[in-house]
Amino acid sequence: MREEGEGIPRMFDEMERSFLRTPEFRAGASELVVVLRNEPIFTGPSVEWQHIVQDLPVSVAQRRVLLAHPEGFTNADYQRLNSMDRDQAYREIQELIALGVVTPAEAAGRGAQYHVAPDLREARAFLQARLPQLRQFLSRRPFIKNADYRDIFGVTRVRAVRELGSLVEQGCLLLEGRGRGARYVRGPGLSAEWRE
């Protein structure tokens, strides 16, 4: 048993970090009911986008807004999603801009829209174009070779080497062997489920 009184704050913290709704408490005459819902506070981000966002050096609140609004968001979206005031939301959005995760708003003021940085959009598009077919291929076979990759995606040998290397760097594939004997097996980032 750990320190007395830490259970409720830990429940709130775990639910928040998992992007789930906050716990609900109902007190009766002789009982306390705690309801923990496993439905996320938002829906829709692709597994590929979740993989990219999970690896970013950002806070839980920043990660939450990127997952909930993968195309872009406003200060009001940030406030509503994270239950915080305008000034705190603004400071955290500025941190995202400084990190290069989002681009500054084109127009200042109410309704200013912040967009995900182009390099992250490109990374998401690349993963969304490649990972579903790789998952399908690797569900039938234990590994993929460069020649298989070229056949599936219709790319040159040089491009296949570059893309496979990128997928290894991102943890989607693991490299086994070298040269002509090189083959790639499923990595943790190729999981069909979001890892926390």
VOLUMTOR-131787 format. One record per residue (C-alpha): x, y, z; residue in three letters. Coordinates in steps of 0.001 Angstrom, whole numbers, plus 500000, padded with zeros to 6 digits. Last residue first. Layout:
<nukols>
XYZALA
...
</nukols>
This chain:
<nukols>
500791504577475833GLU
500757502323472732ARG
498054502792470150TRP
496917499580468605GLU
497599498210465134ALA
501203497662466155SER
503692498789463543LEU
505485501035466029GLY
506632498028468096PRO
508552496598465139GLY
507423493949462637ARG
510292492282460824VAL
512614493553458123TYR
515038491546456036ARG
518630492020455047ALA
520277489052453309GLY
521222491116450252ARG
523174493516452442GLY
522790493034456159ARG
520825490960458665GLY
517697491760460666GLU
516217495260460607LEU
513262496081462870LEU
510200497817461462LEU
507808500462462765CYS
510349501789465258GLY
510576505227463653GLN
514221504704462689GLU
513313501321461114VAL
510549502952459051LEU
513020505599457896SER
515503502920456852GLY
512740501117454944LEU
511931504389453187GLU
515556505057452196ARG
516214501468451042VAL
512921501446449101ALA
513841504765447469ARG
517162503355446300VAL
515554500145445014ARG
512922502082443085THR
509294502287444179VAL
506162500404443107GLY
504703500182446622PHE
504073496442446990ILE
506698495237444523ASP
509408497543445892ARG
508639496425449469TYR
508834492760448452ASP
512227493383446778ALA
513523495145449921ASN
512572492152452051LYS
509589491675454347ILE
509354489384457376PHE
507181486812459186PRO
504560486531456429ARG
500752486735456402ARG
500236489425459063SER
503406491057457765LEU
501788491860454406PHE
498641493305456031GLN
500609495384458510ARG
502848496612455675LEU
499785497570453632GLN
498311499568456532PRO
501719501099457345LEU
502662502619453991ARG
500252505356452915ALA
499273506372456443GLN
502952506405457420LEU
503896508676454509PHE
500906510978455040ALA
501740511308458751ARG
505401512070458004ALA
504326514669455437GLU
501954516308457947ARG
504782516288460509LEU
507128517981458011ASP
504437520556457156PRO
503979521708460774ALA
500512521101462246VAL
498302524137461830HIS
497327526902464250TYR
494126528803463431GLN
493392532239464853ALA
489690532298465838GLY
490018535395467971ARG
493086537410467167GLY
496121537047464956ALA
496069536001461308ALA
498430533475459744GLU
498663531509462992ALA
502149530299463798PRO
503062526825462551THR
502778523746464739VAL
505332521180465938VAL
508336523436465358GLY
509352523287469022LEU
508903527065469316ALA
505414526758467776ILE
504438524041470267LEU
505743526226473113GLU
503652529114471757GLN
500596526836471939ILE
501399526193475605GLU
501625529904476362ARG
498354530622474504TYR
496522527847476373ALA
497745529282479684GLN
496510532733478649ASP
493124531496477427ARG
492235529583480589ASP
492348525827481010MET
490026522856480710SER
492310520927478332ASN
489934520278475435LEU
488013523541475836ARG
491111525701476181GLN
492910524112473210TYR
489833524400471004ASP
489455528066472057ALA
493119528716471187ASN
492355527378467738THR
493169524043466143PHE
494743522355463141GLY
494668519269460945GLU
495274516657463637PRO
492705518185466030HIS
492021515654468807ALA
495446514065468582LEU
497336517355468457LEU
495129518765471222VAL
495823515803473527ARG
499569515844472873ARG
499714519469473969GLN
497772518707477148ALA
499946515647477880VAL
503099517708477432SER
505355517623474381VAL
508599515925473319PRO
506984514170470309LEU
507046510355470196ASP
503361509899471052GLN
502431512400468340VAL
504007510304465565ILE
502483507000466714HIS
499075508610467254GLN
499233509942463696TRP
499869506425462376GLU
497109504938464527VAL
494749507415462926SER
493159510102465045PRO
489367509824465054GLY
487759510150468390THR
487809512580471295PHE
487425512384475073ILE
488256508699474830PRO
485804506040476019GLU
487099503840478823ASN
484788505319481430ARG
485782505127485098LEU
482768505418487415VAL
483518505608491145VAL
480702504660493514VAL
480931505579497185LEU
478714503710499611GLU
476828503995502868SER
474421506881502379ALA
475325507267498730GLY
478112509175497066ALA
478508509194493305ARG
481894510007491833PHE
482713510350488141GLU
486270509853486907PRO
487565512214484201THR
487012511199480595ARG
489854509387478855LEU
492952510801477161PHE
495166508085478686SER
497270510706480475ARG
494078512300481808GLU
492633509003483062MET
495909508163484774GLU
496142511591486440ASP
492525511585487637PHE
492911508083489081MET
496233509057490684ARG
494590512071492347PRO
491914509729493748ILE
494350507104495049GLY
496877509429496739GLU
494954509773499984GLY
496954507289502039GLU
500497506762500844GLU
501252503462499193ARG
500000500000500000MET
</nukols>
